């Protein structure tokens, strides 16, 4: 026979995992995280080909645009 689950404890654990995930997502979005490790010890790095571009765009205070010869804004 299966042991009864403590639903309150399970609910609290799930809330804690959700909070951790939300904190990680916020850190990734802010650019303050370069890599993270999962529960299975897998490492994911966020420094890829677009890393320098992401840092440039995220920290840019002013915008830039170009005007083509046909007067379209690129």
Secondary structure, DSSP 8 states (H G I E B T S, - for coil): ------HHHHHHHHHHHHHHHHHHHHHHHHT--SEEE-TT--EEE--STTHHHHHHHHH-SS----B-TTS-B-
